[in-house]
Amino acid sequence: MNPEERARKWTQDIPELSGLTLQQRITICNQVSKRIVFLAVLWLTLFFAIVFVILSSADINSALYNLLNHTAEAINTIFNGGPSKRYMVALFESLPYILPMLVVLVGPIWLMTTVFRKRMLLSAAKKL
């Protein structure tokens, strides 16, 4: 998607931005997209840093350590065996173990790109 298409798509549902020129909308969308990318990278960095700190300081008998160890053992048991179509079945069987971590990881990024994008566009337009 080029900048013109992105500007049209992102601003089509916002009547406050309809009075701006295409170049102004492109500038606003570039600012917002850079902010979203920065926030997504910041979130991923914080997430992995927090997980690393928690796991490196966790006691071997802690509940979190035991939960992650059990999850890893369950996934390894599911994937045990030779390469076959079983891997696809094993992937779906392991989703209940992996899905909560993926929701926590991807959920805030999804919120930034869908819910908060409109607010970011409006605040960037007010600054212009």
C-alpha positions as CSV (number, residue, x, y, z in Angstrom):
1,M,0.0,0.0,0.0
2,N,1.5,3.3,-1.0
3,P,1.1,6.5,1.1
4,E,-1.7,7.9,-1.0
5,E,-3.8,4.7,-0.7
6,R,-3.1,4.5,3.1
7,A,-4.1,8.2,3.5
8,R,-7.4,7.6,1.7
9,K,-8.1,4.4,3.5
10,W,-7.2,5.6,7.0
11,T,-9.1,9.0,6.7
12,Q,-12.2,7.9,4.9
13,D,-14.2,7.3,8.1
14,I,-13.0,10.5,9.8
15,P,-15.1,13.5,8.7
16,E,-12.8,16.0,10.5
17,L,-10.0,15.1,8.1
18,S,-12.0,15.4,4.9
19,G,-11.3,19.1,4.6
20,L,-7.5,18.5,4.4
21,T,-5.6,18.1,1.2
22,L,-4.2,14.8,0.2
23,Q,-0.6,15.9,1.0
24,Q,-1.6,16.9,4.5
25,R,-3.4,13.6,5.0
26,I,-0.3,11.7,3.8
27,T,1.9,13.7,6.2
28,I,-0.5,12.9,9.1
29,C,-0.7,9.2,8.2
30,N,3.1,9.0,8.0
31,Q,3.4,10.5,11.5
32,V,0.8,8.2,12.9
33,S,2.3,5.1,11.2
34,K,5.7,5.9,12.6
35,R,4.2,6.4,16.0
36,I,2.4,3.0,15.8
37,V,5.6,1.2,14.7
38,F,7.5,2.8,17.5
39,L,4.9,1.8,20.1
40,A,4.7,-1.7,18.7
41,V,8.5,-2.2,18.9
42,L,8.5,-0.6,22.4
43,W,5.7,-3.0,23.5
44,L,7.6,-6.1,22.1
45,T,10.8,-5.0,23.8
46,L,9.1,-4.4,27.1
47,F,7.2,-7.7,26.9
48,F,10.3,-9.8,26.2
49,A,12.3,-7.9,28.8
50,I,9.7,-8.5,31.5
51,V,9.4,-12.1,30.6
52,F,13.1,-12.5,30.7
53,V,13.4,-10.8,34.1
54,I,10.5,-12.8,35.5
55,L,11.9,-16.1,34.2
56,S,15.5,-15.4,35.2
57,S,14.6,-14.5,38.7
58,A,12.0,-17.2,39.1
59,D,12.6,-20.0,41.6
60,I,12.6,-23.5,40.1
61,N,9.6,-24.3,42.4
62,S,7.6,-21.2,41.5
63,A,4.1,-21.5,39.9
64,L,5.1,-19.6,36.8
65,Y,8.2,-21.8,36.2
66,N,6.1,-24.9,36.7
67,L,3.4,-23.7,34.4
68,L,5.8,-22.8,31.6
69,N,7.7,-26.1,32.1
70,H,4.4,-28.1,31.9
71,T,3.4,-26.2,28.8
72,A,6.8,-26.9,27.1
73,E,6.5,-30.6,28.0
74,A,3.0,-30.8,26.7
75,I,3.9,-29.2,23.4
76,N,7.0,-31.4,23.1
77,T,4.8,-34.5,23.8
78,I,2.3,-33.4,21.1
79,F,5.1,-32.9,18.5
80,N,6.8,-36.2,19.4
81,G,7.2,-38.5,16.4
82,G,8.4,-38.4,12.9
83,P,7.6,-35.8,10.3
84,S,4.1,-36.4,8.9
85,K,0.7,-34.8,8.7
86,R,0.6,-35.2,12.4
87,Y,2.5,-31.9,12.7
88,M,-0.5,-30.0,11.5
89,V,-2.7,-31.7,14.0
90,A,-0.1,-31.1,16.7
91,L,-0.1,-27.4,15.8
92,F,-3.8,-27.2,16.5
93,E,-3.5,-29.3,19.7
94,S,-0.8,-26.9,21.0
95,L,-2.8,-23.8,20.4
96,P,-4.6,-23.8,23.9
97,Y,-1.1,-23.6,25.4
98,I,0.3,-20.9,23.2
99,L,-2.8,-18.8,22.6
100,P,-2.8,-16.9,26.0
101,M,0.8,-15.8,25.4
102,L,-0.1,-14.7,21.8
103,V,-3.1,-12.7,23.0
104,V,-1.0,-10.8,25.5
105,L,1.7,-10.3,22.9
106,V,-0.4,-9.3,19.9
107,G,-3.5,-7.8,21.6
108,P,-2.0,-4.4,22.4
109,I,-0.6,-4.1,18.9
110,W,-3.9,-4.9,17.4
111,L,-5.6,-2.3,19.7
112,M,-3.1,0.4,18.6
113,T,-3.7,-0.3,14.9
114,T,-7.4,-0.4,15.1
115,V,-8.9,1.4,18.0
116,F,-6.3,4.1,18.8
117,R,-5.3,4.9,15.2
118,K,-8.3,7.2,14.8
119,R,-7.5,9.1,18.0
120,M,-3.8,9.4,16.9
121,L,-5.0,10.7,13.5
122,L,-7.2,13.3,15.1
123,S,-4.5,14.5,17.5
124,A,-1.9,14.7,14.7
125,A,-4.4,16.7,12.6
126,K,-5.0,19.2,15.5
127,K,-1.2,19.8,15.7
128,L,-1.0,20.5,12.0
